[in-house]
Amino acid sequence: MGNSTGAGSSATDVTPSATASSSRSATSAPTPTATSIPTATPTPTATPTATPESSSPPAPVGTALAALATLQIKGRAPKTGYDREGGFGNAWKDVDRNGCDTRNDVLARDLTEIAKSGPCKVMTGMLVSPYTGATIDFVRGQDTSALVQIDHLVALSNAWQTGAQQLTQAQREALANDPLNLMAVDGRSNMQKGDGDAATWLPAQKSIRCSYVARQVSVKSVYGLWVTQAEHDAIERILDTCPTQKAYPATISAR
């Protein structure tokens, strides 16, 4: 997610017999044992290899590690042509058709003590940011709404450069509004993250890192995206500390 080598020679085992033979008759022809040394059995300890035994066993089915193993590893594609609205649709859509847009759905899911205007619009609430552990009072307004933001765990720019260019428009819009890929967080952390992946940014609160990268892996698995080598290795290091961490199922389907 070592090989042991040994060296030995049977030459040392036959040397005493050669010495004893030469001491009995100094004028005799060269002893057969001396000529047989080069044909001694090659070092047996050099041939066995421990690679099959030392390689890591497959991760259990259903875990994030198992899902990670299925992702392609490739370099980032150029960002050419990336456009938030053109590529992923207007924010935010009502993809689950419950009458509420995705942003309000996520606020209602992730905040506590919420108050709404009408059936959908979250006006106030309390968020314990999963990225920092800080408590934030959310109040909708021009100067206050940005204190709580909705993070795309797999940033849309990152998605664009790791396979989303090949998705259909409907699939990209599903990705941008999929609750699996969305989380209410403190605005400061979201701005710091930008379009970073696990190799360049991780939540300050370490207790959420396993579920955080597991959701990233799950999103990339559901939408057929790839990871860079650095991203793969960063995710693997985290999941190695929580090997039973489950992957997450898809929550919506692209139309």
C-alpha positions as CSV (number, residue, x, y, z in Angstrom):
1,M,0.0,0.0,0.0
2,G,10.9,-6.2,1.8
3,N,12.5,-8.6,0.4
4,S,15.0,-10.5,2.5
5,T,18.1,-11.8,0.7
6,G,20.8,-14.2,2.0
7,A,24.2,-15.2,0.6
8,G,26.0,-18.5,1.4
9,S,28.6,-20.7,-0.2
10,S,29.2,-24.4,0.1
11,A,32.8,-23.7,-0.7
12,T,33.6,-23.1,2.9
13,D,32.2,-26.5,3.7
14,V,34.6,-28.4,1.4
15,T,37.8,-26.5,2.2
16,P,38.7,-28.6,5.3
17,S,38.6,-31.8,3.2
18,A,40.9,-30.3,0.6
19,T,43.4,-29.3,3.2
20,A,43.4,-32.7,4.8
21,S,43.9,-34.4,1.5
22,S,47.0,-32.2,0.6
23,S,48.6,-32.8,4.0
24,R,48.6,-36.6,3.5
25,S,50.5,-36.5,0.2
26,A,52.3,-33.3,-0.8
27,T,53.5,-34.9,-4.1
28,S,50.2,-36.5,-5.1
29,A,48.2,-35.2,-8.0
30,P,45.7,-32.3,-7.3
31,T,43.0,-33.6,-5.1
32,P,39.6,-34.2,-6.8
33,T,38.0,-32.2,-4.1
34,A,39.8,-29.1,-5.1
35,T,38.5,-29.3,-8.6
36,S,35.0,-30.0,-7.4
37,I,34.7,-26.7,-5.6
38,P,33.5,-24.7,-8.6
39,T,30.7,-27.2,-9.2
40,A,29.4,-27.0,-5.7
41,T,25.6,-26.3,-5.5
42,P,24.9,-22.6,-6.1
43,T,23.8,-20.7,-3.1
44,P,20.3,-21.9,-2.3
45,T,19.4,-18.9,-0.2
46,A,19.7,-16.5,-3.1
47,T,16.9,-18.0,-5.2
48,P,13.8,-17.9,-3.0
49,T,12.1,-14.5,-3.0
50,A,9.8,-13.0,-0.4
51,T,7.9,-10.7,-2.7
52,P,4.7,-12.7,-2.9
53,E,4.5,-13.1,0.8
54,S,5.5,-9.4,1.6
55,S,3.0,-7.8,-0.8
56,S,-0.1,-6.4,0.9
57,P,-3.3,-8.5,0.7
58,P,-6.2,-7.0,-1.1
59,A,-8.3,-4.5,0.9
60,P,-11.6,-5.9,2.1
61,V,-14.5,-5.4,-0.3
62,G,-16.5,-2.3,0.4
63,T,-13.7,-0.3,2.0
64,A,-12.4,3.0,0.8
65,L,-9.0,1.3,0.3
66,A,-10.6,-1.3,-2.1
67,A,-12.3,1.5,-4.0
68,L,-9.0,3.5,-4.2
69,A,-7.4,0.4,-5.8
70,T,-9.9,0.6,-8.6
71,L,-9.1,4.2,-9.6
72,Q,-6.8,4.9,-12.5
73,I,-3.6,6.8,-11.7
74,K,-2.8,9.5,-14.3
75,G,-1.6,13.1,-14.4
76,R,-4.0,16.0,-14.4
77,A,-5.3,17.0,-17.7
78,P,-5.1,20.7,-18.8
79,K,-7.6,23.0,-17.2
80,T,-8.4,24.3,-20.7
81,G,-12.1,24.8,-21.2
82,Y,-13.1,24.7,-17.5
83,D,-16.1,26.8,-16.7
84,R,-18.2,26.4,-13.6
85,E,-21.6,27.2,-15.0
86,G,-20.9,26.0,-18.6
87,G,-19.4,22.7,-17.5
88,F,-21.4,21.9,-14.4
89,G,-24.5,23.9,-14.7
90,N,-25.9,26.8,-12.6
91,A,-25.5,26.5,-8.9
92,W,-27.6,25.2,-7.2
93,K,-30.0,22.8,-8.9
94,D,-32.9,20.7,-7.4
95,V,-31.4,17.4,-8.5
96,D,-33.5,15.3,-6.1
97,R,-36.7,17.1,-7.1
98,N,-37.8,17.8,-3.6
99,G,-38.6,21.4,-4.3
100,C,-35.5,22.8,-2.6
101,D,-32.2,23.7,-4.2
102,T,-29.1,21.7,-3.3
103,R,-27.5,24.4,-1.1
104,N,-30.5,24.6,1.1
105,D,-30.7,20.9,1.3
106,V,-27.1,20.6,2.5
107,L,-27.5,23.5,5.0
108,A,-30.6,21.7,6.4
109,R,-28.7,18.4,6.6
110,D,-25.5,19.7,8.2
111,L,-26.6,22.5,10.5
112,T,-28.5,22.2,13.7
113,E,-31.1,24.5,15.3
114,I,-32.1,25.7,11.9
115,A,-34.9,28.1,11.1
116,K,-36.4,28.3,7.6
117,S,-38.4,30.8,5.6
118,G,-40.9,28.6,3.8
119,P,-40.3,24.9,3.2
120,C,-36.7,25.3,1.9
121,K,-34.8,28.5,2.7
122,V,-32.5,28.1,5.7
123,M,-32.2,31.4,7.4
124,T,-30.3,30.6,10.6
125,G,-28.6,27.6,12.2
126,M,-25.5,26.4,13.9
127,L,-22.6,24.6,12.3
128,V,-19.8,22.7,14.0
129,S,-17.3,22.9,11.1
130,P,-16.1,19.3,10.3
131,Y,-12.8,20.8,9.1
132,T,-11.8,22.7,12.2
133,G,-14.3,21.8,15.0
134,A,-15.2,25.5,15.4
135,T,-18.8,26.4,16.1
136,I,-20.3,29.0,13.7
137,D,-23.7,30.7,14.0
138,F,-25.1,30.9,10.5
139,V,-27.2,33.9,9.6
140,R,-28.3,34.4,6.0
141,G,-27.3,37.7,4.7
142,Q,-25.0,39.6,2.4
143,D,-22.2,40.0,5.0
144,T,-22.7,36.7,6.9
145,S,-23.7,33.9,4.6
146,A,-20.1,33.4,3.5
147,L,-19.1,32.3,7.0
148,V,-20.6,28.9,6.1
149,Q,-19.9,27.6,2.7
150,I,-20.7,24.4,0.8
151,D,-17.5,22.6,-0.1
152,H,-17.2,20.2,-3.1
153,L,-15.1,17.5,-1.6
154,V,-13.8,16.8,-5.0
155,A,-13.4,20.3,-6.3
156,L,-15.1,20.9,-9.7
157,S,-11.9,22.2,-11.2
158,N,-10.1,19.0,-9.9
159,A,-12.9,16.9,-11.4
160,W,-12.6,18.6,-14.7
161,Q,-8.8,17.8,-14.8
162,T,-9.3,14.2,-13.8
163,G,-11.9,12.9,-16.2
164,A,-15.0,15.1,-15.9
165,Q,-14.4,16.6,-19.3
166,Q,-15.4,13.2,-20.8
167,L,-18.7,13.1,-18.8
168,T,-22.0,14.2,-20.2
169,Q,-23.5,17.5,-19.2
170,A,-26.1,15.7,-17.1
171,Q,-23.4,13.7,-15.3
172,R,-21.3,16.8,-14.5
173,E,-24.4,18.5,-13.1
174,A,-25.1,15.5,-11.0
175,L,-21.5,15.6,-9.7
176,A,-21.8,19.3,-8.8
177,N,-25.0,18.7,-6.9
178,D,-24.5,15.3,-5.4
179,P,-24.9,15.3,-1.6
180,L,-22.1,12.8,-1.4
181,N,-19.7,15.4,-2.8
182,L,-21.0,18.3,-0.7
183,M,-20.5,19.4,2.9
184,A,-21.2,22.6,4.9
185,V,-18.0,23.9,6.3
186,D,-16.4,27.1,7.6
187,G,-15.8,29.5,4.8
188,R,-12.1,30.1,5.8
189,S,-11.2,26.4,5.3
190,N,-13.1,26.2,2.0
191,M,-11.2,29.2,0.7
192,Q,-7.9,27.8,1.8
193,K,-8.6,24.5,0.1
194,G,-9.5,26.0,-3.3
195,D,-9.3,23.2,-5.9
196,G,-6.7,21.3,-3.9
197,D,-6.7,17.5,-3.7
198,A,-5.6,15.3,-0.7
199,A,-1.9,15.8,-1.7
200,T,-2.1,19.6,-1.3
201,W,-4.8,20.1,1.4
202,L,-6.4,18.2,4.2
203,P,-8.8,19.3,7.0
204,A,-7.0,20.7,10.1
205,Q,-9.2,18.4,12.3
206,K,-7.5,15.0,11.9
207,S,-10.4,13.0,13.2
208,I,-12.3,13.6,10.0
209,R,-9.6,12.9,7.5
210,C,-10.5,9.2,7.0
211,S,-14.1,9.9,6.1
212,Y,-13.0,13.0,4.1
213,V,-10.7,11.1,1.8
214,A,-13.1,8.1,1.7
215,R,-15.8,10.4,0.3
216,Q,-13.4,11.8,-2.2
217,V,-12.5,8.2,-3.4
218,S,-16.2,7.3,-3.5
219,V,-17.1,10.3,-5.6
220,K,-14.3,9.6,-8.0
221,S,-15.3,5.9,-8.2
222,V,-19.0,6.8,-8.8
223,Y,-18.2,9.2,-11.6
224,G,-15.3,7.4,-13.2
225,L,-12.6,10.0,-12.3
226,W,-9.0,9.3,-11.8
227,V,-6.4,10.3,-9.2
228,T,-2.8,11.6,-9.6
229,Q,0.0,9.6,-8.2
230,A,0.6,12.2,-5.4
231,E,-3.1,12.2,-4.6
232,H,-3.3,8.4,-4.5
233,D,-0.4,8.2,-2.2
234,A,-1.7,10.8,0.2
235,I,-5.1,9.1,0.4
236,E,-3.5,5.7,0.8
237,R,-1.4,7.0,3.8
238,I,-4.5,8.2,5.5
239,L,-6.6,5.1,4.8
240,D,-3.8,2.9,6.0
241,T,-4.5,4.3,9.5
242,C,-8.2,3.3,9.2
243,P,-8.3,0.3,6.9
244,T,-11.9,-0.6,7.7
245,Q,-13.2,2.8,6.6
246,K,-16.1,2.1,4.3
247,A,-16.6,3.6,0.9
248,Y,-19.8,5.6,0.4
249,P,-22.6,4.6,-2.0
250,A,-23.9,6.9,-4.8
251,T,-26.7,9.1,-3.6
252,I,-28.1,10.3,-6.9
253,S,-27.9,9.1,-10.5
254,A,-27.1,11.1,-13.6
255,R,-30.0,11.4,-16.1
